[in-house]
Amino acid sequence: MDVKEVIINQNAKLREALQLLDKLGLGILFIIDDFEILVGVLTDGDIRRFLLIDGSLDNKVKEVMNNAFFSLPVDSDNGTILNNINSKIKIIPLVDTIGKIVDYASINKLRRISISAPLLEGNELLYVTDCIKTNWISSQGKYVRSFEKLFCDYHENFTALAVSNGTVALHLALDALGIGEGDEVLVPNLTFAASINAIIYTGATPVLVDVERDSFNIDMDNIEKHITNKTKAIMPVHLYGQSCDMDKITVISKKFNLLIIEDCAEALGSKYKGRPVGVFGDAATFSFFGNKTITTGEGGMVLFKDPVIANKAAVLRDHGMSKEKRYWHDFVGYNYRLTNLQAAIGVAQFERLSEFVNAKRKLAEIYNETLSKYSFFQIPMEKQDTYNSYWLYTFLVKEEAPFKREELMDYLNKKGVETRPVFYPLHVMPPYKLFGSNENLKVSTDISEIGMSLPSSVSLSAVEANYICSCVSNFIKEIKG
Ligand SMILES: Cc1ncc(COP(=O)(O)O)c(C=O)c1O
């Protein structure tokens, strides 16, 4: 129920208030003054008690309302709301900084629908408990091996190594493939900074390439001009779950003898021509950060096509220590291991991968249905030959829209819906300025200014998704007057 339906002016008659209470059945009304500031609340009980002491339905609401009410700021999180809901306070008005009522929360309608929250209701607790009961909590243990095996089986037998996060997965992949100083690596200008940071860690030079307006992914038609005799590799990033055109990338990589490192941090479960992303190059990486399709809190995985390179990476992951001779170090290595505790969560999460991807695809359908009614939105792509896992439902508020992206984000925020702007283009940020120039990077710059993501948690209910859609529709109605 929209908050506007539950509001009544303090000068209205009690009869009117009672009729509204009766019609809505929420049990409470929010009372405002002429400036829409919340000044009180009124329940059925307040009216009953007033009538019993000879009050009349012709009295004004302000004579009966409770002005010692409890409210919370509109940006309160669910935890704060839950802490304040009790047997006496079941519905909490939410107000903006000047005290205008913006929304309300109840046990059935909590605030802050977050952009992407984990769902840990499968075997996570069981497996983690097993680690603790058996004392296997470090990076040794059966869950690390099981987690790697699940990835290996799912990804056409590529060797899988579990690591501490998606960023070190990228670094380990690049390092094990021998990329370093003097090499150039092509990377899209629109991605999370970890993609470019990992290249910089190796001493190689990242070369920023613009992206396609429809898929947000690296623009293969504009790539050849960036290739020099130093170019060693290309890092396609399957952004927000939309897979890159891996045929085109493969053709270019063969033509120029380039390594391919797929950054699949946002695309577990996505496919290209029926095959999972991650199997088209020399290496591929995944992230299991808390907001990813499956999570281990922090965590990552790296896949290698060549088992010899994978062996080298396994040594590098473990301090560069020889597998045959303990405490003998052949390389300057790292500690990039994942713990058994994290892997236990990962195994339980992976068991539900297809369920999670289906939920995200269903959610995308619901959002698409509303957003596609408006020509000024560019809804996310599912390009030919691809299967989008819709990690984050991300769309454009086109330039011709009668409002700015920020206005929609602001409106949704006030309605308790968290949104997220698309990444900044890398080349505008201080550490990356020298790796790209403005003229070449126009599309990524535009997308960054007008793109935004909607809540995409696998746990989002259809009711919540429809609520978000109705917020978007109401916003547009209000804008159009
Ligand atoms: C495209 C991309 N690459 C790499 C990473 C790095 O992963 P992590 O946060 O696990 O280090 C992320 C995400 O967080 C990402 O979105």
The ligand as an SDF file (V2000), in Angstrom:
LIG
                    3D

 16 16  0  0  0  0  0  0  0  0999 V2000
   34.3950   -7.3680  -12.8850 C   0  0  0  0  0  0  0  0  0  0  0  0
   35.0390   -7.6620  -11.5600 C   0  0  0  0  0  0  0  0  0  0  0  0
   36.2990   -8.1040  -11.5280 N   0  0  0  0  0  0  0  0  0  0  0  0
   36.9070   -8.3940  -10.3860 C   0  0  0  0  0  0  0  0  0  0  0  0
   36.2810   -8.2540   -9.1820 C   0  0  0  0  0  0  0  0  0  0  0  0
   37.0440   -8.4950   -7.9200 C   0  0  0  0  0  0  0  0  0  0  0  0
   36.5150   -9.4640   -7.1020 O   0  0  0  0  0  0  0  0  0  0  0  0
   36.7390   -9.4230   -5.5200 P   0  0  0  0  0  0  0  0  0  0  0  0
   35.8950   -8.3350   -4.9820 O   0  0  0  0  0  0  0  0  0  0  0  0
   36.3180  -10.7700   -5.0640 O   0  0  0  0  0  0  0  0  0  0  0  0
   38.1840   -9.1760   -5.2820 O   0  0  0  0  0  0  0  0  0  0  0  0
   34.9570   -7.7980   -9.1660 C   0  0  0  0  0  0  0  0  0  0  0  0
   34.1750   -7.6250   -7.9590 C   0  0  0  0  0  0  0  0  0  0  0  0
   34.0400   -7.3760   -6.9880 O   0  0  0  0  0  0  0  0  0  0  0  0
   34.3260   -7.4800  -10.3810 C   0  0  0  0  0  0  0  0  0  0  0  0
   33.0700   -7.0200  -10.4030 O   0  0  0  0  0  0  0  0  0  0  0  0
  1  2  1  0
  2  3  1  0
  2 15  2  0
  3  4  2  0
  4  5  1  0
  5  6  1  0
  5 12  2  0
  6  7  1  0
  7  8  1  0
  8  9  2  0
  8 10  1  0
  8 11  1  0
 12 13  1  0
 12 15  1  0
 13 14  2  0
 15 16  1  0
M  END
$$$$
